[in-house]
């Protein structure tokens, strides 16, 4: 997923991102970086180092009833293993990444 997001950032592609809870947003990739679950100590078994992409929201296409999403247009949202979508499309061109089942 991160390679696809990095390519989208480099090419300034408009993305449509789908989550399993019914949230669908559009936006542009802003930043790719390495991060961690910093609130945990490195020796904690739940400690995780991972890559994340930051996307700027340009449109909120769908919010299913009961979906927990607090973002607004112009906000930044993290895409990562901790907030992994089920599908990413390049607007007008189709699926560029899909979660493996």
The first five atom37 places (N, CA, C, CB, O) and aatype in JSON, in Angstrom:
{
  "aatype": [20, 20, 20, 20, 20, 20, 20, 20, 20, 20, 20, 20, 20, 20, 20, 20, 20, 20, 20, 20, 20, 20, 20, 20, 20, 20, 20, 20, 20, 20, 20, 20, 20, 20, 20, 20, 20, 20, 20, 20, 20, 20, 20, 20, 20, 20, 20, 20, 20, 20, 20, 20, 20, 20, 20, 20, 20, 20, 20, 20, 20, 20, 20, 20, 20, 20, 20, 20, 20, 20, 20, 20, 20, 20, 20, 20, 20, 20, 20, 20, 20, 20, 20, 20, 20, 20, 20, 20, 20, 20, 20, 20, 20, 20, 20, 20, 20, 20, 20, 20, 20],
  "atom_mask": [
    [1, 1, 1, 1, 1],
    [1, 1, 1, 1, 1],
    [1, 1, 1, 1, 1],
    [1, 1, 1, 1, 1],
    [1, 1, 1, 1, 1],
    [1, 1, 1, 1, 1],
    [1, 1, 1, 1, 1],
    [1, 1, 1, 1, 1],
    [1, 1, 1, 1, 1],
    [1, 1, 1, 1, 1],
    [1, 1, 1, 1, 1],
    [1, 1, 1, 1, 1],
    [1, 1, 1, 1, 1],
    [1, 1, 1, 1, 1],
    [1, 1, 1, 1, 1],
    [1, 1, 1, 1, 1],
    [1, 1, 1, 1, 1],
    [1, 1, 1, 1, 1],
    [1, 1, 1, 1, 1],
    [1, 1, 1, 1, 1],
    [1, 1, 1, 1, 1],
    [1, 1, 1, 1, 1],
    [1, 1, 1, 1, 1],
    [1, 1, 1, 1, 1],
    [1, 1, 1, 1, 1],
    [1, 1, 1, 1, 1],
    [1, 1, 1, 1, 1],
    [1, 1, 1, 1, 1],
    [1, 1, 1, 1, 1],
    [1, 1, 1, 1, 1],
    [1, 1, 1, 1, 1],
    [1, 1, 1, 1, 1],
    [1, 1, 1, 1, 1],
    [1, 1, 1, 1, 1],
    [1, 1, 1, 1, 1],
    [1, 1, 1, 1, 1],
    [1, 1, 1, 1, 1],
    [1, 1, 1, 1, 1],
    [1, 1, 1, 1, 1],
    [1, 1, 1, 1, 1],
    [1, 1, 1, 1, 1],
    [1, 1, 1, 1, 1],
    [1, 1, 1, 1, 1],
    [1, 1, 1, 1, 1],
    [1, 1, 1, 1, 1],
    [1, 1, 1, 1, 1],
    [1, 1, 1, 1, 1],
    [1, 1, 1, 1, 1],
    [1, 1, 1, 1, 1],
    [1, 1, 1, 1, 1],
    [1, 1, 1, 1, 1],
    [1, 1, 1, 1, 1],
    [1, 1, 1, 1, 1],
    [1, 1, 1, 1, 1],
    [1, 1, 1, 1, 1],
    [1, 1, 1, 1, 1],
    [1, 1, 1, 1, 1],
    [1, 1, 1, 1, 1],
    [1, 1, 1, 1, 1],
    [1, 1, 1, 1, 1],
    [1, 1, 1, 1, 1],
    [1, 1, 1, 1, 1],
    [1, 1, 1, 1, 1],
    [1, 1, 1, 1, 1],
    [1, 1, 1, 1, 1],
    [1, 1, 1, 1, 1],
    [1, 1, 1, 1, 1],
    [1, 1, 1, 1, 1],
    [1, 1, 1, 1, 1],
    [1, 1, 1, 1, 1],
    [1, 1, 1, 1, 1],
    [1, 1, 1, 1, 1],
    [1, 1, 1, 1, 1],
    [1, 1, 1, 1, 1],
    [1, 1, 1, 1, 1],
    [1, 1, 1, 1, 1],
    [1, 1, 1, 1, 1],
    [1, 1, 1, 1, 1],
    [1, 1, 1, 1, 1],
    [1, 1, 1, 1, 1],
    [1, 1, 1, 1, 1],
    [1, 1, 1, 1, 1],
    [1, 1, 1, 1, 1],
    [1, 1, 1, 1, 1],
    [1, 1, 1, 1, 1],
    [1, 1, 1, 1, 1],
    [1, 1, 1, 1, 1],
    [1, 1, 1, 1, 1],
    [1, 1, 1, 1, 1],
    [1, 1, 1, 1, 1],
    [1, 1, 1, 1, 1],
    [1, 1, 1, 1, 1],
    [1, 1, 1, 1, 1],
    [1, 1, 1, 1, 1],
    [1, 1, 1, 1, 1],
    [1, 1, 1, 1, 1],
    [1, 1, 1, 1, 1],
    [1, 1, 1, 1, 1],
    [1, 1, 1, 1, 1],
    [1, 1, 1, 1, 1],
    [1, 1, 1, 1, 1]
  ],
  "atom_positions": [
    [[0.82, -1.19, 0.0], [0.0, 0.0, 0.0], [0.87, 1.25, 0.0], [-0.94, 0.0, 1.2], [0.55, 2.22, -0.69]],
    [[1.95, 1.25, 0.77], [2.76, 2.47, 0.88], [3.42, 2.84, -0.44], [3.82, 2.29, 1.95], [3.55, 4.02, -0.75]],
    [[3.85, 1.85, -1.23], [4.43, 2.16, -2.54], [3.41, 2.85, -3.44], [4.95, 0.89, -3.21], [3.75, 3.8, -4.15]],
    [[2.18, 2.38, -3.43], [1.11, 2.98, -4.23], [0.85, 4.41, -3.76], [-0.19, 2.14, -4.13], [0.69, 5.32, -4.58]],
    [[0.79, 4.61, -2.44], [0.56, 5.96, -1.91], [1.7, 6.89, -2.25], [0.35, 5.91, -0.4], [1.48, 8.07, -2.55]],
    [[2.93, 6.39, -2.2], [4.08, 7.23, -2.53], [4.05, 7.63, -4.0], [5.39, 6.49, -2.2], [4.33, 8.78, -4.33]],
    [[3.71, 6.69, -4.88], [3.59, 7.02, -6.31], [2.5, 8.06, -6.53], [3.29, 5.75, -7.13], [2.66, 8.96, -7.35]],
    [[1.39, 7.93, -5.82], [0.29, 8.89, -5.95], [0.73, 10.28, -5.49], [-0.94, 8.42, -5.14], [0.32, 11.28, -6.07]],
    [[1.54, 10.33, -4.45], [2.05, 11.61, -3.95], [2.96, 12.25, -4.98], [2.81, 11.42, -2.61], [2.85, 13.45, -5.26]],
    [[3.85, 11.45, -5.55], [4.79, 11.97, -6.54], [4.08, 12.5, -7.78], [5.78, 10.89, -6.93], [4.51, 13.49, -8.37]],
    [[2.99, 11.85, -8.18], [2.28, 12.22, -9.41], [1.07, 13.1, -9.16], [1.85, 10.98, -10.13], [0.35, 13.43, -10.1]],
    [[0.83, 13.49, -7.89], [-0.3, 14.33, -7.5], [-1.63, 13.78, -8.02], [-0.1, 15.76, -8.02], [-2.45, 14.52, -8.57]],
    [[-1.83, 12.48, -7.84], [-3.06, 11.83, -8.26], [-4.16, 12.04, -7.22], [-2.83, 10.32, -8.49], [-3.89, 12.02, -6.02]],
    [[-5.38, 12.26, -7.69], [-6.52, 12.35, -6.78], [-6.97, 10.93, -6.45], [-7.69, 13.18, -7.4], [-7.24, 10.14, -7.35]],
    [[-7.04, 10.62, -5.16], [-7.39, 9.29, -4.7], [-8.79, 9.25, -4.1], [-6.38, 8.8, -3.68], [-9.27, 10.23, -3.54]],
    [[-9.43, 8.1, -4.24], [-10.69, 7.8, -3.55], [-10.38, 6.62, -2.65], [-11.89, 7.49, -4.58], [-9.94, 5.57, -3.11]],
    [[-10.63, 6.8, -1.34], [-10.25, 5.8, -0.35], [-11.51, 5.27, 0.35], [-9.25, 6.39, 0.69], [-12.36, 6.04, 0.78]],
    [[-11.59, 3.93, 0.44], [-12.76, 3.24, 1.0], [-12.34, 2.48, 2.26], [-13.39, 2.27, -0.04], [-11.32, 1.8, 2.27]],
    [[-13.14, 2.61, 3.33], [-12.93, 1.82, 4.54], [-14.09, 0.87, 4.74], [-12.75, 2.74, 5.77], [-15.18, 1.08, 4.2]],
    [[-13.86, -0.18, 5.5], [-14.87, -1.22, 5.72], [-16.1, -0.7, 6.48], [-14.27, -2.37, 6.47], [-17.15, -1.32, 6.43]],
    [[-15.97, 0.43, 7.18], [-17.12, 0.97, 7.93], [-18.02, 1.85, 7.06], [-16.63, 1.77, 9.12], [-18.95, 2.47, 7.58]],
    [[-17.75, 1.92, 5.75], [-18.61, 2.67, 4.84], [-18.14, 4.08, 4.56], [-19.96, 2.73, 5.39], [-18.8, 4.79, 3.79]],
    [[-17.05, 4.52, 5.14], [-16.52, 5.86, 4.88], [-15.78, 5.85, 3.55], [-15.59, 6.33, 6.04], [-14.97, 4.96, 3.28]],
    [[-16.07, 6.85, 2.71], [-15.37, 7.02, 1.43], [-14.96, 8.49, 1.33], [-16.27, 6.59, 0.2], [-15.8, 9.38, 1.45]],
    [[-13.67, 8.72, 1.12], [-13.18, 10.1, 0.99], [-12.31, 10.23, -0.26], [-12.37, 10.51, 2.25], [-11.8, 9.25, -0.78]],
    [[-12.18, 11.48, -0.71], [-11.27, 11.82, -1.81], [-10.2, 12.73, -1.27], [-12.03, 12.49, -2.99], [-10.42, 13.48, -0.31]],
    [[-9.04, 12.67, -1.9], [-8.0, 13.59, -1.49], [-6.69, 13.35, -2.22], [-7.78, 13.5, -0.02], [-6.6, 12.52, -3.13]],
    [[-5.68, 14.09, -1.8], [-4.35, 14.02, -2.38], [-3.36, 13.65, -1.28], [-3.96, 15.37, -3.05], [-3.45, 14.12, -0.15]],
    [[-2.39, 12.79, -1.64], [-1.35, 12.42, -0.68], [-0.46, 13.62, -0.41], [-0.51, 11.23, -1.21], [-0.11, 14.38, -1.31]],
    [[-0.11, 13.77, 0.85], [0.72, 14.89, 1.28], [2.11, 14.43, 1.66], [0.07, 15.62, 2.45], [3.1, 14.93, 1.13]],
    [[2.2, 13.46, 2.58], [3.47, 13.07, 3.16], [3.5, 11.56, 3.38], [3.72, 13.81, 4.48], [2.48, 10.94, 3.67]],
    [[4.68, 10.98, 3.25], [4.93, 9.59, 3.63], [6.06, 9.64, 4.66], [5.31, 8.68, 2.37], [7.08, 10.29, 4.43]],
    [[5.88, 8.95, 5.78], [6.95, 8.95, 6.78], [6.9, 7.68, 7.61], [6.84, 10.19, 7.69], [5.92, 6.93, 7.6]],
    [[7.99, 7.46, 8.33], [8.07, 6.35, 9.27], [7.64, 6.87, 10.64], [9.52, 5.73, 9.31], [7.96, 8.0, 11.01]],
    [[6.93, 6.05, 11.36], [6.47, 6.45, 12.69], [6.42, 5.21, 13.59], [5.06, 7.15, 12.62], [6.82, 4.12, 13.18]],
    [[5.92, 5.39, 14.79], [5.79, 4.26, 15.72], [4.66, 4.53, 16.69], [7.11, 4.01, 16.48], [4.11, 5.63, 16.75]],
    [[4.33, 3.51, 17.43], [3.37, 3.67, 18.52], [4.15, 4.24, 19.7], [2.65, 2.29, 18.9], [4.47, 3.53, 20.65]],
    [[4.45, 5.53, 19.63], [5.38, 6.21, 20.55], [4.92, 6.19, 22.01], [5.56, 7.64, 20.12], [5.73, 6.34, 22.92]],
    [[3.62, 6.0, 22.22], [3.14, 5.99, 23.6], [3.59, 4.74, 24.35], [1.62, 6.09, 23.64], [3.46, 4.65, 25.57]],
    [[4.12, 3.77, 23.6], [4.6, 2.52, 24.2], [6.13, 2.48, 24.22], [4.05, 1.31, 23.43], [6.78, 3.08, 23.36]],
    [[6.66, 1.78, 25.17], [8.12, 1.58, 25.24], [8.52, 0.56, 24.18], [8.55, 1.09, 26.67], [7.73, -0.31, 23.82]],
    [[9.75, 0.67, 23.66], [10.21, -0.22, 22.6], [10.19, -1.7, 23.0], [11.6, 0.16, 22.19], [10.06, -2.56, 22.13]],
    [[10.32, -2.0, 24.28], [10.3, -3.4, 24.7], [8.87, -3.93, 24.94], [11.12, -3.56, 25.97], [8.71, -5.1, 25.28]],
    [[7.87, -3.09, 24.78], [6.47, -3.51, 24.91], [6.12, -4.39, 23.71], [5.51, -2.28, 25.01], [6.44, -4.02, 22.58]],
    [[5.47, -5.54, 23.91], [5.14, -6.43, 22.78], [4.18, -5.79, 21.77], [4.53, -7.71, 23.3], [4.1, -6.25, 20.63]],
    [[3.47, -4.75, 22.16], [2.55, -4.07, 21.25], [3.19, -2.88, 20.53], [1.34, -3.6, 22.01], [2.55, -2.22, 19.71]],
    [[4.46, -2.61, 20.84], [5.17, -1.52, 20.17], [5.32, -1.86, 18.69], [6.57, -1.27, 20.83], [5.62, -3.0, 18.33]],
    [[5.12, -0.86, 17.82], [5.16, -1.09, 16.38], [5.8, 0.09, 15.68], [3.75, -1.34, 15.83], [5.44, 1.24, 15.93]],
    [[6.76, -0.19, 14.8], [7.28, 0.82, 13.89], [6.65, 0.54, 12.53], [8.86, 0.78, 13.82], [6.59, -0.61, 12.1]],
    [[6.17, 1.59, 11.85], [5.47, 1.4, 10.59], [5.55, 2.67, 9.74], [4.01, 1.0, 10.83], [5.92, 3.74, 10.23]],
    [[5.2, 2.53, 8.47], [5.12, 3.68, 7.57], [3.68, 4.15, 7.52], [5.64, 3.32, 6.15], [2.74, 3.36, 7.65]],
    [[3.52, 5.46, 7.32], [2.18, 6.02, 7.18], [2.19, 7.05, 6.07], [1.7, 6.64, 8.5], [3.21, 7.69, 5.79]],
    [[1.05, 7.2, 5.46], [0.85, 8.25, 4.49], [-0.17, 9.23, 5.06], [0.37, 7.68, 3.11], [-1.13, 8.83, 5.73]],
    [[0.04, 10.49, 4.79], [-0.9, 11.52, 5.23], [-1.6, 12.08, 3.99], [-0.17, 12.66, 6.04], [-0.94, 12.55, 3.05]],
    [[-2.91, 12.03, 4.0], [-3.71, 12.49, 2.87], [-4.54, 13.69, 3.28], [-4.62, 11.36, 2.34], [-5.12, 13.71, 4.37]],
    [[-4.6, 14.7, 2.41], [-5.47, 15.85, 2.66], [-6.84, 15.56, 2.05], [-4.86, 17.17, 2.06], [-6.94, 15.21, 0.87]],
    [[-7.88, 15.69, 2.86], [-9.24, 15.39, 2.42], [-9.77, 16.54, 1.56], [-10.17, 15.15, 3.65], [-9.8, 17.69, 2.0]],
    [[-10.17, 16.21, 0.33], [-10.77, 17.23, -0.54], [-12.29, 17.06, -0.65], [-10.14, 17.16, -1.93], [-12.99, 18.0, -1.01]],
    [[-12.79, 15.86, -0.32], [-14.23, 15.63, -0.35], [-14.56, 14.4, 0.49], [-14.74, 15.46, -1.82], [-13.8, 13.44, 0.53]],
    [[-15.69, 14.45, 1.15], [-16.21, 13.29, 1.89], [-17.39, 12.78, 1.07], [-16.64, 13.67, 3.38], [-18.45, 13.41, 1.02]],
    [[-17.2, 11.64, 0.44], [-18.2, 11.12, -0.49], [-19.32, 10.41, 0.25], [-17.56, 10.16, -1.47], [-20.49, 10.58, -0.09]],
    [[-18.96, 9.61, 1.26], [-19.99, 8.85, 1.97], [-19.6, 8.62, 3.41], [-20.24, 7.52, 1.28], [-18.45, 8.29, 3.73]],
    [[-20.58, 8.8, 4.28], [-20.45, 8.44, 5.7], [-21.64, 7.56, 6.03], [-20.4, 9.72, 6.63], [-22.76, 8.06, 6.16]],
    [[-21.42, 6.28, 6.15], [-22.51, 5.37, 6.5], [-23.0, 5.67, 7.91], [-22.06, 3.9, 6.39], [-22.25, 6.14, 8.76]],
    [[-24.27, 5.4, 8.13], [-24.85, 5.62, 9.45], [-24.08, 4.81, 10.49], [-26.35, 5.23, 9.46], [-23.87, 3.61, 10.31]],
    [[-23.69, 5.46, 11.54], [-22.95, 4.8, 12.6], [-21.45, 4.78, 12.4], [-23.44, 3.42, 12.75], [-20.72, 4.35, 13.29]],
    [[-20.96, 5.25, 11.24], [-19.51, 5.26, 10.98], [-18.85, 6.3, 11.89], [-19.21, 5.56, 9.48], [-19.36, 7.41, 12.05]],
    [[-17.74, 5.92, 12.45], [-17.0, 6.86, 13.3], [-15.91, 7.52, 12.46], [-16.38, 6.14, 14.53], [-14.86, 6.93, 12.2]],
    [[-16.18, 8.74, 12.05], [-15.24, 9.52, 11.25], [-15.43, 10.98, 11.62], [-15.45, 9.29, 9.72], [-16.54, 11.51, 11.55]],
    [[-14.36, 11.63, 12.03], [-14.47, 13.0, 12.51], [-13.78, 14.01, 11.61], [-13.9, 13.09, 13.89], [-13.66, 15.18, 11.97]],
    [[-13.33, 13.57, 10.43], [-12.61, 14.46, 9.55], [-13.53, 15.41, 8.79], [-11.8, 13.67, 8.57], [-14.72, 15.16, 8.64]],
    [[-12.93, 16.5, 8.32], [-13.63, 17.48, 7.5], [-12.77, 17.8, 6.29], [-13.95, 18.76, 8.32], [-11.58, 17.49, 6.27]],
    [[-13.37, 18.41, 5.29], [-12.62, 18.82, 4.11], [-11.48, 19.74, 4.55], [-13.54, 19.53, 3.08], [-11.68, 20.67, 5.32]],
    [[-10.29, 19.45, 4.04], [-9.09, 20.21, 4.4], [-8.27, 19.56, 5.5], [-9.47, 21.59, 4.82], [-7.1, 19.89, 5.69]],
    [[-8.88, 18.63, 6.24], [-8.14, 17.93, 7.3], [-7.16, 16.93, 6.69], [-9.12, 17.2, 8.25], [-7.27, 16.56, 5.52]],
    [[-6.21, 16.51, 7.51], [-5.27, 15.47, 7.13], [-5.67, 14.18, 7.82], [-3.81, 15.86, 7.5], [-6.11, 14.19, 8.97]],
    [[-5.52, 13.05, 7.12], [-5.87, 11.75, 7.67], [-4.73, 10.77, 7.41], [-7.21, 11.23, 7.07], [-4.11, 10.79, 6.35]],
    [[-4.48, 9.92, 8.4], [-3.42, 8.92, 8.28], [-3.93, 7.68, 7.57], [-2.87, 8.55, 9.67], [-5.02, 7.18, 7.87]],
    [[-3.13, 7.18, 6.63], [-3.37, 5.89, 5.99], [-2.19, 5.0, 6.37], [-3.52, 6.02, 4.41], [-1.04, 5.31, 6.04]],
    [[-2.46, 3.91, 7.06], [-1.39, 3.04, 7.55], [-1.98, 1.7, 7.97], [-0.63, 3.71, 8.74], [-3.18, 1.46, 7.82]],
    [[-1.12, 0.83, 8.5], [-1.62, -0.45, 9.01], [-2.55, -0.23, 10.19], [-0.46, -1.35, 9.42], [-3.35, -1.12, 10.51]],
    [[-2.48, 0.92, 10.84], [-3.36, 1.21, 11.97], [-4.67, 1.87, 11.52], [-2.65, 2.11, 12.96], [-5.62, 1.94, 12.3]],
    [[-4.73, 2.35, 10.29], [-5.95, 2.94, 9.74], [-6.02, 2.52, 8.26], [-5.96, 4.52, 9.9], [-6.06, 3.36, 7.36]],
    [[-6.03, 1.2, 8.06], [-5.91, 0.65, 6.71], [-7.26, 0.62, 6.0], [-5.31, -0.75, 6.77], [-8.22, 0.06, 6.52]],
    [[-7.32, 1.22, 4.83], [-8.55, 1.13, 4.03], [-8.69, -0.25, 3.41], [-8.57, 2.22, 2.94], [-7.77, -1.07, 3.48]],
    [[-9.84, -0.5, 2.79], [-10.03, -1.77, 2.08], [-9.73, -1.62, 0.59], [-11.46, -2.27, 2.26], [-9.46, -2.61, -0.09]],
    [[-9.77, -0.37, 0.08], [-9.52, -0.14, -1.34], [-9.11, 1.31, -1.56], [-10.77, -0.5, -2.18], [-9.58, 2.22, -0.89]],
    [[-8.21, 1.49, -2.53], [-7.81, 2.83, -2.96], [-7.93, 2.87, -4.48], [-6.34, 3.19, -2.49], [-7.43, 1.99, -5.18]],
    [[-8.59, 3.91, -4.98], [-8.73, 4.11, -6.42], [-8.07, 5.43, -6.81], [-10.22, 4.08, -6.84], [-8.03, 6.37, -6.02]],
    [[-7.58, 5.48, -8.03], [-7.2, 6.76, -8.6], [-8.46, 7.28, -9.28], [-5.97, 6.64, -9.62], [-9.05, 6.58, -10.11]],
    [[-8.88, 8.48, -8.94], [-10.15, 9.01, -9.46], [-10.18, 8.93, -10.98], [-10.36, 10.47, -8.99], [-9.28, 9.42, -11.67]],
    [[-11.22, 8.31, -11.49], [-11.42, 8.19, -12.92], [-10.64, 7.08, -13.6], [-11.09, 9.45, -13.55], [-10.79, 6.86, -14.8]],
    [[-9.79, 6.37, -12.85], [-8.95, 5.34, -13.47], [-9.1, 3.97, -12.84], [-7.52, 5.75, -13.41], [-8.61, 2.99, -13.4]],
    [[-9.76, 3.85, -11.7], [-9.99, 2.55, -11.11], [-9.08, 2.21, -9.94], [-9.85, 1.52, -12.14], [-8.34, 3.06, -9.44]],
    [[-9.17, 0.97, -9.52], [-8.46, 0.48, -8.32], [-6.95, 0.45, -8.55], [-8.97, -0.92, -7.94], [-6.47, -0.08, -9.56]],
    [[-6.21, 1.02, -7.6], [-4.75, 0.96, -7.64], [-4.2, 0.14, -6.49], [-4.16, 2.36, -7.62], [-3.03, -0.26, -6.51]],
    [[-5.03, -0.12, -5.47], [-4.62, -0.98, -4.35], [-5.87, -1.52, -3.69], [-3.73, -0.2, -3.31], [-6.87, -0.82, -3.55]],
    [[-5.82, -2.8, -3.28], [-6.93, -3.42, -2.57], [-6.37, -4.33, -1.49], [-7.85, -4.22, -3.54], [-5.41, -5.06, -1.72]],
    [[-6.99, -4.27, -0.31], [-6.55, -5.11, 0.8], [-6.74, -6.58, 0.46], [-7.33, -4.75, 2.08], [-7.78, -6.99, -0.06]],
    [[-5.71, -7.35, 0.77], [-5.78, -8.8, 0.53], [-6.64, -9.43, 1.62], [-4.36, -9.44, 0.51], [-6.56, -9.05, 2.79]],
    [[-7.45, -10.37, 1.25], [-8.34, -11.02, 2.23], [-7.73, -12.25, 2.79], [-9.66, -11.36, 1.62], [-8.35, -12.92, 3.62]]
  ]
}
